[in-house]
Amino acid sequence: MDTKSWLILAAAVVVLTMGIAAVLLVRVIRARRLLLDAGIPLRNKALFWAAVIYTMSPVDLLPDPVYLDDIGFLLLALR
């Protein structure tokens, strides 16, 4: 593959990643709106946002290839 092909492939990956991030951002904003309207206690709202921030944070209890800590935190927040 020449340089032009690599640049096109890299641009496609960047565009795809940005599209996925935009979809996830819209879903998080909708979830926030639902949390505001549902009359959910402040403790549960804070736990939800802490789980979202922890999942996106580069600092983890376990290395990144192992997502058990992220999954566990999200399950705790959803409970």
PyMOL Python script that loads the backbone (N, CA, C, O; Angstrom):
from pymol import cmd

cmd.read_pdbstr("""\
ATOM      1  N   MET A   1       0.840  -1.184   0.000  1.00  0.00           N
ATOM      2  CA  MET A   1       0.000   0.000   0.000  1.00  0.00           C
ATOM      3  C   MET A   1       0.885   1.249   0.000  1.00  0.00           C
ATOM      4  O   MET A   1       1.899   1.317   0.696  1.00  0.00           O
ATOM      5  N   ASP A   2       0.484   2.200  -0.776  1.00  0.00           N
ATOM      6  CA  ASP A   2       1.243   3.433  -0.822  1.00  0.00           C
ATOM      7  C   ASP A   2       0.728   4.411   0.241  1.00  0.00           C
ATOM      8  O   ASP A   2      -0.227   4.123   0.962  1.00  0.00           O
ATOM      9  N   THR A   3       1.372   5.553   0.317  1.00  0.00           N
ATOM     10  CA  THR A   3       1.051   6.551   1.338  1.00  0.00           C
ATOM     11  C   THR A   3      -0.368   7.088   1.188  1.00  0.00           C
ATOM     12  O   THR A   3      -1.041   7.334   2.189  1.00  0.00           O
ATOM     13  N   LYS A   4      -0.820   7.269  -0.017  1.00  0.00           N
ATOM     14  CA  LYS A   4      -2.160   7.803  -0.251  1.00  0.00           C
ATOM     15  C   LYS A   4      -3.225   6.836   0.280  1.00  0.00           C
ATOM     16  O   LYS A   4      -4.218   7.268   0.865  1.00  0.00           O
ATOM     17  N   SER A   5      -3.025   5.562   0.081  1.00  0.00           N
ATOM     18  CA  SER A   5      -3.978   4.564   0.576  1.00  0.00           C
ATOM     19  C   SER A   5      -4.029   4.569   2.092  1.00  0.00           C
ATOM     20  O   SER A   5      -5.107   4.470   2.678  1.00  0.00           O
ATOM     21  N   TRP A   6      -2.864   4.684   2.735  1.00  0.00           N
ATOM     22  CA  TRP A   6      -2.826   4.732   4.195  1.00  0.00           C
ATOM     23  C   TRP A   6      -3.528   5.970   4.726  1.00  0.00           C
ATOM     24  O   TRP A   6      -4.225   5.904   5.738  1.00  0.00           O
ATOM     25  N   LEU A   7      -3.351   7.092   4.053  1.00  0.00           N
ATOM     26  CA  LEU A   7      -4.016   8.327   4.489  1.00  0.00           C
ATOM     27  C   LEU A   7      -5.531   8.220   4.343  1.00  0.00           C
ATOM     28  O   LEU A   7      -6.271   8.689   5.208  1.00  0.00           O
ATOM     29  N   ILE A   8      -5.990   7.619   3.277  1.00  0.00           N
ATOM     30  CA  ILE A   8      -7.430   7.432   3.069  1.00  0.00           C
ATOM     31  C   ILE A   8      -7.986   6.486   4.125  1.00  0.00           C
ATOM     32  O   ILE A   8      -9.062   6.730   4.672  1.00  0.00           O
ATOM     33  N   LEU A   9      -7.266   5.414   4.414  1.00  0.00           N
ATOM     34  CA  LEU A   9      -7.697   4.464   5.439  1.00  0.00           C
ATOM     35  C   LEU A   9      -7.733   5.128   6.818  1.00  0.00           C
ATOM     36  O   LEU A   9      -8.679   4.929   7.580  1.00  0.00           O
ATOM     37  N   ALA A  10      -6.711   5.911   7.134  1.00  0.00           N
ATOM     38  CA  ALA A  10      -6.670   6.613   8.418  1.00  0.00           C
ATOM     39  C   ALA A  10      -7.818   7.617   8.531  1.00  0.00           C
ATOM     40  O   ALA A  10      -8.441   7.728   9.587  1.00  0.00           O
ATOM     41  N   ALA A  11      -8.099   8.343   7.456  1.00  0.00           N
ATOM     42  CA  ALA A  11      -9.199   9.304   7.470  1.00  0.00           C
ATOM     43  C   ALA A  11     -10.538   8.597   7.661  1.00  0.00           C
ATOM     44  O   ALA A  11     -11.407   9.095   8.376  1.00  0.00           O
ATOM     45  N   ALA A  12     -10.705   7.450   7.030  1.00  0.00           N
ATOM     46  CA  ALA A  12     -11.951   6.685   7.189  1.00  0.00           C
ATOM     47  C   ALA A  12     -12.117   6.205   8.624  1.00  0.00           C
ATOM     48  O   ALA A  12     -13.222   6.239   9.166  1.00  0.00           O
ATOM     49  N   VAL A  13     -11.035   5.762   9.238  1.00  0.00           N
ATOM     50  CA  VAL A  13     -11.092   5.312  10.634  1.00  0.00           C
ATOM     51  C   VAL A  13     -11.425   6.473  11.556  1.00  0.00           C
ATOM     52  O   VAL A  13     -12.210   6.315  12.492  1.00  0.00           O
ATOM     53  N   VAL A  14     -10.840   7.635  11.306  1.00  0.00           N
ATOM     54  CA  VAL A  14     -11.119   8.821  12.127  1.00  0.00           C
ATOM     55  C   VAL A  14     -12.581   9.231  11.989  1.00  0.00           C
ATOM     56  O   VAL A  14     -13.232   9.536  12.988  1.00  0.00           O
ATOM     57  N   VAL A  15     -13.096   9.243  10.782  1.00  0.00           N
ATOM     58  CA  VAL A  15     -14.494   9.622  10.562  1.00  0.00           C
ATOM     59  C   VAL A  15     -15.433   8.614  11.226  1.00  0.00           C
ATOM     60  O   VAL A  15     -16.426   9.008  11.838  1.00  0.00           O
ATOM     61  N   LEU A  16     -15.135   7.344  11.113  1.00  0.00           N
ATOM     62  CA  LEU A  16     -15.953   6.311  11.745  1.00  0.00           C
ATOM     63  C   LEU A  16     -15.932   6.452  13.270  1.00  0.00           C
ATOM     64  O   LEU A  16     -16.972   6.346  13.919  1.00  0.00           O
ATOM     65  N   THR A  17     -14.766   6.688  13.829  1.00  0.00           N
ATOM     66  CA  THR A  17     -14.640   6.868  15.274  1.00  0.00           C
ATOM     67  C   THR A  17     -15.411   8.091  15.753  1.00  0.00           C
ATOM     68  O   THR A  17     -16.075   8.041  16.788  1.00  0.00           O
ATOM     69  N   MET A  18     -15.328   9.180  15.012  1.00  0.00           N
ATOM     70  CA  MET A  18     -16.065  10.393  15.392  1.00  0.00           C
ATOM     71  C   MET A  18     -17.573  10.166  15.289  1.00  0.00           C
ATOM     72  O   MET A  18     -18.333  10.680  16.110  1.00  0.00           O
ATOM     73  N   GLY A  19     -18.007   9.411  14.299  1.00  0.00           N
ATOM     74  CA  GLY A  19     -19.427   9.100  14.172  1.00  0.00           C
ATOM     75  C   GLY A  19     -19.932   8.279  15.344  1.00  0.00           C
ATOM     76  O   GLY A  19     -21.008   8.547  15.880  1.00  0.00           O
ATOM     77  N   ILE A  20     -19.159   7.281  15.741  1.00  0.00           N
ATOM     78  CA  ILE A  20     -19.544   6.461  16.895  1.00  0.00           C
ATOM     79  C   ILE A  20     -19.557   7.302  18.165  1.00  0.00           C
ATOM     80  O   ILE A  20     -20.462   7.163  18.987  1.00  0.00           O
ATOM     81  N   ALA A  21     -18.568   8.170  18.336  1.00  0.00           N
ATOM     82  CA  ALA A  21     -18.530   9.040  19.509  1.00  0.00           C
ATOM     83  C   ALA A  21     -19.730   9.981  19.540  1.00  0.00           C
ATOM     84  O   ALA A  21     -20.274  10.251  20.611  1.00  0.00           O
ATOM     85  N   ALA A  22     -20.144  10.479  18.389  1.00  0.00           N
ATOM     86  CA  ALA A  22     -21.311  11.359  18.329  1.00  0.00           C
ATOM     87  C   ALA A  22     -22.583  10.618  18.731  1.00  0.00           C
ATOM     88  O   ALA A  22     -23.419  11.158  19.457  1.00  0.00           O
ATOM     89  N   VAL A  23     -22.726   9.387  18.260  1.00  0.00           N
ATOM     90  CA  VAL A  23     -23.904   8.590  18.625  1.00  0.00           C
ATOM     91  C   VAL A  23     -23.922   8.330  20.127  1.00  0.00           C
ATOM     92  O   VAL A  23     -24.968   8.442  20.766  1.00  0.00           O
ATOM     93  N   LEU A  24     -22.778   7.985  20.688  1.00  0.00           N
ATOM     94  CA  LEU A  24     -22.709   7.742  22.124  1.00  0.00           C
ATOM     95  C   LEU A  24     -22.986   9.013  22.921  1.00  0.00           C
ATOM     96  O   LEU A  24     -23.625   8.956  23.972  1.00  0.00           O
ATOM     97  N   LEU A  25     -22.517  10.146  22.438  1.00  0.00           N
ATOM     98  CA  LEU A  25     -22.788  11.414  23.122  1.00  0.00           C
ATOM     99  C   LEU A  25     -24.284  11.715  23.135  1.00  0.00           C
ATOM    100  O   LEU A  25     -24.815  12.160  24.153  1.00  0.00           O
ATOM    101  N   VAL A  26     -24.960  11.479  22.030  1.00  0.00           N
ATOM    102  CA  VAL A  26     -26.406  11.695  21.966  1.00  0.00           C
ATOM    103  C   VAL A  26     -27.120  10.775  22.953  1.00  0.00           C
ATOM    104  O   VAL A  26     -28.066  11.194  23.620  1.00  0.00           O
ATOM    105  N   ARG A  27     -26.673   9.529  23.048  1.00  0.00           N
ATOM    106  CA  ARG A  27     -27.303   8.592  23.990  1.00  0.00           C
ATOM    107  C   ARG A  27     -27.083   9.017  25.436  1.00  0.00           C
ATOM    108  O   ARG A  27     -27.989   8.889  26.259  1.00  0.00           O
ATOM    109  N   VAL A  28     -25.899   9.520  25.758  1.00  0.00           N
ATOM    110  CA  VAL A  28     -25.629   9.984  27.115  1.00  0.00           C
ATOM    111  C   VAL A  28     -26.481  11.204  27.445  1.00  0.00           C
ATOM    112  O   VAL A  28     -26.983  11.319  28.563  1.00  0.00           O
ATOM    113  N   ILE A  29     -26.648  12.107  26.498  1.00  0.00           N
ATOM    114  CA  ILE A  29     -27.477  13.290  26.724  1.00  0.00           C
ATOM    115  C   ILE A  29     -28.936  12.886  26.922  1.00  0.00           C
ATOM    116  O   ILE A  29     -29.623  13.456  27.769  1.00  0.00           O
ATOM    117  N   ARG A  30     -29.413  11.921  26.159  1.00  0.00           N
ATOM    118  CA  ARG A  30     -30.784  11.439  26.351  1.00  0.00           C
ATOM    119  C   ARG A  30     -30.939  10.780  27.721  1.00  0.00           C
ATOM    120  O   ARG A  30     -31.955  10.967  28.390  1.00  0.00           O
ATOM    121  N   ALA A  31     -29.934  10.012  28.137  1.00  0.00           N
ATOM    122  CA  ALA A  31     -29.984   9.383  29.455  1.00  0.00           C
ATOM    123  C   ALA A  31     -30.008  10.447  30.543  1.00  0.00           C
ATOM    124  O   ALA A  31     -30.712  10.293  31.542  1.00  0.00           O
ATOM    125  N   ARG A  32     -29.253  11.518  30.364  1.00  0.00           N
ATOM    126  CA  ARG A  32     -29.254  12.621  31.335  1.00  0.00           C
ATOM    127  C   ARG A  32     -30.637  13.249  31.422  1.00  0.00           C
ATOM    128  O   ARG A  32     -31.126  13.541  32.514  1.00  0.00           O
ATOM    129  N   ARG A  33     -31.253  13.454  30.289  1.00  0.00           N
ATOM    130  CA  ARG A  33     -32.587  14.045  30.262  1.00  0.00           C
ATOM    131  C   ARG A  33     -33.594  13.133  30.981  1.00  0.00           C
ATOM    132  O   ARG A  33     -34.452  13.611  31.723  1.00  0.00           O
ATOM    133  N   LEU A  34     -33.481  11.833  30.755  1.00  0.00           N
ATOM    134  CA  LEU A  34     -34.362  10.887  31.437  1.00  0.00           C
ATOM    135  C   LEU A  34     -34.129  10.894  32.946  1.00  0.00           C
ATOM    136  O   LEU A  34     -35.075  10.789  33.727  1.00  0.00           O
ATOM    137  N   LEU A  35     -32.873  11.019  33.349  1.00  0.00           N
ATOM    138  CA  LEU A  35     -32.572  11.067  34.779  1.00  0.00           C
ATOM    139  C   LEU A  35     -33.145  12.330  35.420  1.00  0.00           C
ATOM    140  O   LEU A  35     -33.603  12.291  36.562  1.00  0.00           O
ATOM    141  N   LEU A  36     -33.122  13.427  34.706  1.00  0.00           N
ATOM    142  CA  LEU A  36     -33.682  14.669  35.250  1.00  0.00           C
ATOM    143  C   LEU A  36     -35.193  14.580  35.400  1.00  0.00           C
ATOM    144  O   LEU A  36     -35.750  15.048  36.393  1.00  0.00           O
ATOM    145  N   ASP A  37     -35.854  13.985  34.422  1.00  0.00           N
ATOM    146  CA  ASP A  37     -37.307  13.947  34.411  1.00  0.00           C
ATOM    147  C   ASP A  37     -37.907  12.842  35.263  1.00  0.00           C
ATOM    148  O   ASP A  37     -39.084  12.914  35.615  1.00  0.00           O
ATOM    149  N   ALA A  38     -37.135  11.830  35.600  1.00  0.00           N
ATOM    150  CA  ALA A  38     -37.698  10.647  36.237  1.00  0.00           C
ATOM    151  C   ALA A  38     -37.867  10.769  37.750  1.00  0.00           C
ATOM    152  O   ALA A  38     -38.476   9.893  38.364  1.00  0.00           O
ATOM    153  N   GLY A  39     -37.355  11.812  38.359  1.00  0.00           N
ATOM    154  CA  GLY A  39     -37.456  11.945  39.796  1.00  0.00           C
ATOM    155  C   GLY A  39     -36.551  10.964  40.534  1.00  0.00           C
ATOM    156  O   GLY A  39     -36.886  10.515  41.630  1.00  0.00           O
ATOM    157  N   ILE A  40     -35.432  10.636  39.954  1.00  0.00           N
ATOM    158  CA  ILE A  40     -34.483   9.697  40.547  1.00  0.00           C
ATOM    159  C   ILE A  40     -33.659  10.443  41.599  1.00  0.00           C
ATOM    160  O   ILE A  40     -33.262  11.588  41.380  1.00  0.00           O
ATOM    161  N   PRO A  41     -33.400   9.794  42.747  1.00  0.00           N
ATOM    162  CA  PRO A  41     -32.616  10.451  43.806  1.00  0.00           C
ATOM    163  C   PRO A  41     -31.225  10.862  43.334  1.00  0.00           C
ATOM    164  O   PRO A  41     -30.663  10.265  42.416  1.00  0.00           O
ATOM    165  N   LEU A  42     -30.685  11.888  43.975  1.00  0.00           N
ATOM    166  CA  LEU A  42     -29.387  12.448  43.593  1.00  0.00           C
ATOM    167  C   LEU A  42     -28.270  11.410  43.692  1.00  0.00           C
ATOM    168  O   LEU A  42     -27.361  11.419  42.862  1.00  0.00           O
ATOM    169  N   ARG A  43     -28.312  10.520  44.678  1.00  0.00           N
ATOM    170  CA  ARG A  43     -27.279   9.499  44.840  1.00  0.00           C
ATOM    171  C   ARG A  43     -27.201   8.608  43.607  1.00  0.00           C
ATOM    172  O   ARG A  43     -26.105   8.305  43.137  1.00  0.00           O
ATOM    173  N   ASN A  44     -28.325   8.189  43.083  1.00  0.00           N
ATOM    174  CA  ASN A  44     -28.338   7.325  41.899  1.00  0.00           C
ATOM    175  C   ASN A  44     -27.863   8.065  40.656  1.00  0.00           C
ATOM    176  O   ASN A  44     -27.185   7.489  39.805  1.00  0.00           O
ATOM    177  N   LYS A  45     -28.216   9.334  40.553  1.00  0.00           N
ATOM    178  CA  LYS A  45     -27.732  10.132  39.418  1.00  0.00           C
ATOM    179  C   LYS A  45     -26.212  10.268  39.470  1.00  0.00           C
ATOM    180  O   LYS A  45     -25.535  10.132  38.451  1.00  0.00           O
ATOM    181  N   ALA A  46     -25.686  10.537  40.656  1.00  0.00           N
ATOM    182  CA  ALA A  46     -24.238  10.688  40.807  1.00  0.00           C
ATOM    183  C   ALA A  46     -23.523   9.376  40.490  1.00  0.00           C
ATOM    184  O   ALA A  46     -22.453   9.384  39.882  1.00  0.00           O
ATOM    185  N   LEU A  47     -24.103   8.265  40.895  1.00  0.00           N
ATOM    186  CA  LEU A  47     -23.506   6.966  40.599  1.00  0.00           C
ATOM    187  C   LEU A  47     -23.478   6.694  39.094  1.00  0.00           C
ATOM    188  O   LEU A  47     -22.507   6.144  38.575  1.00  0.00           O
ATOM    189  N   PHE A  48     -24.541   7.078  38.404  1.00  0.00           N
ATOM    190  CA  PHE A  48     -24.595   6.917  36.952  1.00  0.00           C
ATOM    191  C   PHE A  48     -23.473   7.708  36.288  1.00  0.00           C
ATOM    192  O   PHE A  48     -22.736   7.169  35.463  1.00  0.00           O
ATOM    193  N   TRP A  49     -23.342   8.983  36.646  1.00  0.00           N
ATOM    194  CA  TRP A  49     -22.325   9.816  36.016  1.00  0.00           C
ATOM    195  C   TRP A  49     -20.921   9.379  36.401  1.00  0.00           C
ATOM    196  O   TRP A  49     -19.998   9.484  35.593  1.00  0.00           O
ATOM    197  N   ALA A  50     -20.747   8.891  37.624  1.00  0.00           N
ATOM    198  CA  ALA A  50     -19.435   8.374  38.025  1.00  0.00           C
ATOM    199  C   ALA A  50     -19.068   7.157  37.178  1.00  0.00           C
ATOM    200  O   ALA A  50     -17.911   6.997  36.789  1.00  0.00           O
ATOM    201  N   ALA A  51     -20.044   6.303  36.895  1.00  0.00           N
ATOM    202  CA  ALA A  51     -19.783   5.122  36.059  1.00  0.00           C
ATOM    203  C   ALA A  51     -19.415   5.537  34.637  1.00  0.00           C
ATOM    204  O   ALA A  51     -18.509   4.954  34.040  1.00  0.00           O
ATOM    205  N   VAL A  52     -20.099   6.528  34.094  1.00  0.00           N
ATOM    206  CA  VAL A  52     -19.779   7.002  32.740  1.00  0.00           C
ATOM    207  C   VAL A  52     -18.375   7.590  32.701  1.00  0.00           C
ATOM    208  O   VAL A  52     -17.609   7.310  31.779  1.00  0.00           O
ATOM    209  N   ILE A  53     -18.035   8.400  33.694  1.00  0.00           N
ATOM    210  CA  ILE A  53     -16.708   9.022  33.728  1.00  0.00           C
ATOM    211  C   ILE A  53     -15.629   7.971  33.921  1.00  0.00           C
ATOM    212  O   ILE A  53     -14.583   8.037  33.276  1.00  0.00           O
ATOM    213  N   TYR A  54     -15.868   6.989  34.811  1.00  0.00           N
ATOM    214  CA  TYR A  54     -14.878   5.943  35.040  1.00  0.00           C
ATOM    215  C   TYR A  54     -14.657   5.099  33.785  1.00  0.00           C
ATOM    216  O   TYR A  54     -13.528   4.711  33.487  1.00  0.00           O
ATOM    217  N   THR A  55     -15.721   4.817  33.062  1.00  0.00           N
ATOM    218  CA  THR A  55     -15.599   4.015  31.853  1.00  0.00           C
ATOM    219  C   THR A  55     -14.772   4.742  30.795  1.00  0.00           C
ATOM    220  O   THR A  55     -13.999   4.111  30.076  1.00  0.00           O
ATOM    221  N   MET A  56     -14.925   6.049  30.695  1.00  0.00           N
ATOM    222  CA  MET A  56     -14.181   6.817  29.696  1.00  0.00           C
ATOM    223  C   MET A  56     -12.787   7.213  30.172  1.00  0.00           C
ATOM    224  O   MET A  56     -11.954   7.615  29.360  1.00  0.00           O
ATOM    225  N   SER A  57     -12.519   7.109  31.461  1.00  0.00           N
ATOM    226  CA  SER A  57     -11.245   7.522  32.035  1.00  0.00           C
ATOM    227  C   SER A  57     -10.120   6.575  31.620  1.00  0.00           C
ATOM    228  O   SER A  57     -10.326   5.365  31.518  1.00  0.00           O
ATOM    229  N   PRO A  58      -8.937   7.127  31.382  1.00  0.00           N
ATOM    230  CA  PRO A  58      -7.809   6.258  31.041  1.00  0.00           C
ATOM    231  C   PRO A  58      -7.233   5.540  32.270  1.00  0.00           C
ATOM    232  O   PRO A  58      -6.446   4.606  32.115  1.00  0.00           O
ATOM    233  N   VAL A  59      -7.609   5.956  33.485  1.00  0.00           N
ATOM    234  CA  VAL A  59      -7.110   5.327  34.709  1.00  0.00           C
ATOM    235  C   VAL A  59      -8.057   4.198  35.091  1.00  0.00           C
ATOM    236  O   VAL A  59      -9.257   4.422  35.249  1.00  0.00           O
ATOM    237  N   ASP A  60      -7.526   2.984  35.240  1.00  0.00           N
ATOM    238  CA  ASP A  60      -8.331   1.814  35.553  1.00  0.00           C
ATOM    239  C   ASP A  60      -7.717   1.046  36.710  1.00  0.00           C
ATOM    240  O   ASP A  60      -6.527   1.178  36.999  1.00  0.00           O
ATOM    241  N   LEU A  61      -8.542   0.243  37.366  1.00  0.00           N
ATOM    242  CA  LEU A  61      -8.035  -0.662  38.396  1.00  0.00           C
ATOM    243  C   LEU A  61      -7.293  -1.831  37.763  1.00  0.00           C
ATOM    244  O   LEU A  61      -6.297  -2.311  38.303  1.00  0.00           O
ATOM    245  N   LEU A  62      -7.786  -2.285  36.617  1.00  0.00           N
ATOM    246  CA  LEU A  62      -7.151  -3.362  35.856  1.00  0.00           C
ATOM    247  C   LEU A  62      -6.689  -2.802  34.515  1.00  0.00           C
ATOM    248  O   LEU A  62      -7.263  -1.825  34.036  1.00  0.00           O
ATOM    249  N   PRO A  63      -5.673  -3.391  33.899  1.00  0.00           N
ATOM    250  CA  PRO A  63      -5.214  -2.891  32.591  1.00  0.00           C
ATOM    251  C   PRO A  63      -6.340  -2.902  31.553  1.00  0.00           C
ATOM    252  O   PRO A  63      -7.296  -3.667  31.676  1.00  0.00           O
ATOM    253  N   ASP A  64      -6.222  -2.054  30.538  1.00  0.00           N
ATOM    254  CA  ASP A  64      -7.285  -1.866  29.552  1.00  0.00           C
ATOM    255  C   ASP A  64      -7.725  -3.108  28.783  1.00  0.00           C
ATOM    256  O   ASP A  64      -8.915  -3.204  28.484  1.00  0.00           O
ATOM    257  N   PRO A  65      -6.865  -4.065  28.440  1.00  0.00           N
ATOM    258  CA  PRO A  65      -7.401  -5.232  27.734  1.00  0.00           C
ATOM    259  C   PRO A  65      -8.422  -6.023  28.563  1.00  0.00           C
ATOM    260  O   PRO A  65      -9.203  -6.797  28.009  1.00  0.00           O
ATOM    261  N   VAL A  66      -8.416  -5.830  29.879  1.00  0.00           N
ATOM    262  CA  VAL A  66      -9.362  -6.511  30.762  1.00  0.00           C
ATOM    263  C   VAL A  66     -10.411  -5.482  31.186  1.00  0.00           C
ATOM    264  O   VAL A  66     -10.115  -4.573  31.962  1.00  0.00           O
ATOM    265  N   TYR A  67     -11.629  -5.624  30.678  1.00  0.00           N
ATOM    266  CA  TYR A  67     -12.670  -4.637  30.945  1.00  0.00           C
ATOM    267  C   TYR A  67     -13.582  -5.031  32.105  1.00  0.00           C
ATOM    268  O   TYR A  67     -14.681  -4.493  32.234  1.00  0.00           O
ATOM    269  N   LEU A  68     -13.139  -5.961  32.949  1.00  0.00           N
ATOM    270  CA  LEU A  68     -13.993  -6.432  34.031  1.00  0.00           C
ATOM    271  C   LEU A  68     -14.307  -5.324  35.034  1.00  0.00           C
ATOM    272  O   LEU A  68     -15.426  -5.267  35.545  1.00  0.00           O
ATOM    273  N   ASP A  69     -13.357  -4.448  35.326  1.00  0.00           N
ATOM    274  CA  ASP A  69     -13.626  -3.366  36.270  1.00  0.00           C
ATOM    275  C   ASP A  69     -14.627  -2.365  35.692  1.00  0.00           C
ATOM    276  O   ASP A  69     -15.503  -1.883  36.410  1.00  0.00           O
ATOM    277  N   ASP A  70     -14.504  -2.053  34.409  1.00  0.00           N
ATOM    278  CA  ASP A  70     -15.451  -1.141  33.762  1.00  0.00           C
ATOM    279  C   ASP A  70     -16.856  -1.744  33.736  1.00  0.00           C
ATOM    280  O   ASP A  70     -17.836  -1.067  34.047  1.00  0.00           O
ATOM    281  N   ILE A  71     -16.941  -3.002  33.367  1.00  0.00           N
ATOM    282  CA  ILE A  71     -18.238  -3.676  33.303  1.00  0.00           C
ATOM    283  C   ILE A  71     -18.857  -3.745  34.690  1.00  0.00           C
ATOM    284  O   ILE A  71     -20.056  -3.514  34.849  1.00  0.00           O
ATOM    285  N   GLY A  72     -18.048  -4.060  35.693  1.00  0.00           N
ATOM    286  CA  GLY A  72     -18.556  -4.138  37.064  1.00  0.00           C
ATOM    287  C   GLY A  72     -19.082  -2.807  37.552  1.00  0.00           C
ATOM    288  O   GLY A  72     -20.126  -2.750  38.201  1.00  0.00           O
ATOM    289  N   PHE A  73     -18.366  -1.730  37.244  1.00  0.00           N
ATOM    290  CA  PHE A  73     -18.801  -0.394  37.667  1.00  0.00           C
ATOM    291  C   PHE A  73     -20.108  -0.022  36.976  1.00  0.00           C
ATOM    292  O   PHE A  73     -21.009   0.526  37.612  1.00  0.00           O
ATOM    293  N   LEU A  74     -20.222  -0.311  35.687  1.00  0.00           N
ATOM    294  CA  LEU A  74     -21.460  -0.010  34.961  1.00  0.00           C
ATOM    295  C   LEU A  74     -22.623  -0.836  35.491  1.00  0.00           C
ATOM    296  O   LEU A  74     -23.731  -0.320  35.640  1.00  0.00           O
ATOM    297  N   LEU A  75     -22.385  -2.107  35.778  1.00  0.00           N
ATOM    298  CA  LEU A  75     -23.460  -2.934  36.338  1.00  0.00           C
ATOM    299  C   LEU A  75     -23.904  -2.429  37.706  1.00  0.00           C
ATOM    300  O   LEU A  75     -25.095  -2.448  38.017  1.00  0.00           O
ATOM    301  N   LEU A  76     -22.962  -1.979  38.518  1.00  0.00           N
ATOM    302  CA  LEU A  76     -23.307  -1.410  39.812  1.00  0.00           C
ATOM    303  C   LEU A  76     -24.166  -0.152  39.641  1.00  0.00           C
ATOM    304  O   LEU A  76     -25.138   0.047  40.370  1.00  0.00           O
ATOM    305  N   ALA A  77     -23.804   0.681  38.685  1.00  0.00           N
ATOM    306  CA  ALA A  77     -24.572   1.903  38.446  1.00  0.00           C
ATOM    307  C   ALA A  77     -25.971   1.598  37.900  1.00  0.00           C
ATOM    308  O   ALA A  77     -26.936   2.280  38.243  1.00  0.00           O
ATOM    309  N   LEU A  78     -26.075   0.578  37.055  1.00  0.00           N
ATOM    310  CA  LEU A  78     -27.383   0.242  36.481  1.00  0.00           C
ATOM    311  C   LEU A  78     -28.299  -0.450  37.481  1.00  0.00           C
ATOM    312  O   LEU A  78     -29.520  -0.433  37.329  1.00  0.00           O
ATOM    313  N   ARG A  79     -27.705  -1.058  38.503  1.00  0.00           N
ATOM    314  CA  ARG A  79     -28.511  -1.721  39.531  1.00  0.00           C
ATOM    315  C   ARG A  79     -29.204  -0.670  40.344  1.00  0.00           C
ATOM    316  O   ARG A  79     -29.942  -0.996  41.274  1.00  0.00           O
TER     317      ARG A  79
END
""", "prot")
cmd.dss("prot")
cmd.show_as("cartoon", "prot")
cmd.util.cbc("prot")
cmd.orient("prot")
